[in-house]
């Protein structure tokens, strides 16, 4: 397969060094905050731990923690409900967006 050449955005950043510098600074901050931080207190890890703890607490409350059973699924009102694993993990709507209940 042949390479299509540089994208429109990369051509734009080549023409405008000021824009490119601004984007690099933004990307650097974004990666530091969300993606690659190895620090134990990175924003992504804190958010995931908080959500995992909430989900685990809900499973314990319902008596299904550590026993397999249904998934805890979010509704449109951000409530947790027990739902069949197949349905919960298979729900993947248009453009990969969730089709929450």
C-alpha positions as CSV (number, residue, x, y, z in Angstrom):
1,X,0.0,0.0,0.0
2,X,1.4,3.4,-1.0
3,X,1.8,6.2,1.5
4,X,-0.7,9.0,0.8
5,X,1.7,11.8,1.8
6,X,1.5,14.4,4.6
7,X,-1.9,15.1,6.1
8,X,-3.6,18.5,5.8
9,X,-2.9,19.3,9.5
10,X,0.8,18.4,9.2
11,X,1.1,20.7,6.2
12,X,-0.5,23.5,8.2
13,X,2.0,23.0,11.1
14,X,4.9,23.1,8.6
15,X,3.7,26.5,7.3
16,X,3.0,27.9,10.7
17,X,5.8,27.3,13.3
18,X,4.0,29.3,15.9
19,X,1.0,27.0,15.6
20,X,3.2,23.9,15.7
21,X,4.9,25.1,18.9
22,X,1.5,25.8,20.5
23,X,0.3,22.3,19.6
24,X,3.5,20.6,20.9
25,X,3.1,22.5,24.2
26,X,-0.5,21.4,24.5
27,X,0.3,17.8,23.6
28,X,3.1,17.7,26.1
29,X,0.8,18.8,28.9
30,X,-1.9,16.4,27.8
31,X,0.4,13.4,27.8
32,X,1.8,14.4,31.2
33,X,-1.7,14.7,32.6
34,X,-3.5,11.8,31.1
35,X,-1.4,9.3,29.1
36,X,2.1,8.4,30.1
37,X,2.7,9.6,33.6
38,X,4.4,6.8,35.6
39,X,3.7,8.7,38.9
40,X,1.3,6.8,41.2
41,X,-0.9,9.9,41.4
42,X,-1.4,10.7,37.7
43,X,-4.8,12.1,36.8
44,X,-5.8,9.1,34.8
45,X,-4.9,6.6,37.5
46,X,-6.7,8.6,40.2
47,X,-9.8,8.7,38.0
48,X,-9.7,5.0,37.2
49,X,-9.1,4.0,40.8
50,X,-12.0,6.2,42.0
51,X,-14.4,4.6,39.4
52,X,-13.1,1.1,40.1
53,X,-13.7,1.6,43.8
54,X,-17.2,2.9,43.2
55,X,-18.1,-0.1,41.0
56,X,-16.6,-2.6,43.5
57,X,-18.5,-1.0,46.3
58,X,-21.7,-1.4,44.3
59,X,-21.0,-5.0,43.6
60,X,-20.3,-5.7,47.3
61,X,-23.6,-3.9,48.2
62,X,-25.5,-6.2,45.8
63,X,-23.6,-9.4,47.1
64,X,-22.0,-10.2,43.7
65,X,-18.4,-9.0,44.4
66,X,-15.8,-11.5,43.3
67,X,-18.4,-14.1,42.2
68,X,-18.6,-13.5,38.5
69,X,-22.2,-12.7,37.8
70,X,-23.5,-9.7,36.0
71,X,-21.6,-6.5,35.1
72,X,-22.3,-3.2,36.7
73,X,-23.3,-1.0,33.9
74,X,-23.9,2.8,33.7
75,X,-27.2,4.2,32.6
76,X,-27.7,7.6,30.9
77,X,-28.3,9.1,34.4
78,X,-25.0,7.7,35.5
79,X,-26.5,5.1,37.8
80,X,-25.1,1.7,38.2
81,X,-27.3,-1.3,37.3
82,X,-26.6,-5.0,37.0
83,X,-26.6,-6.1,33.4
84,X,-25.8,-9.2,31.5
85,X,-22.1,-9.2,30.5
86,X,-22.7,-10.0,26.9
87,X,-25.2,-7.1,26.5
88,X,-23.0,-4.7,28.4
89,X,-19.8,-5.4,26.6
90,X,-21.4,-5.9,23.2
91,X,-23.2,-2.5,23.2
92,X,-21.3,-0.4,20.9
93,X,-23.4,2.1,18.9
94,X,-22.8,4.3,15.9
95,X,-19.2,5.5,15.5
96,X,-18.2,3.5,18.6
97,X,-20.3,5.6,20.9
98,X,-22.2,3.9,23.7
99,X,-25.9,3.5,23.4
100,X,-26.6,3.7,27.1
101,X,-30.0,2.6,28.4
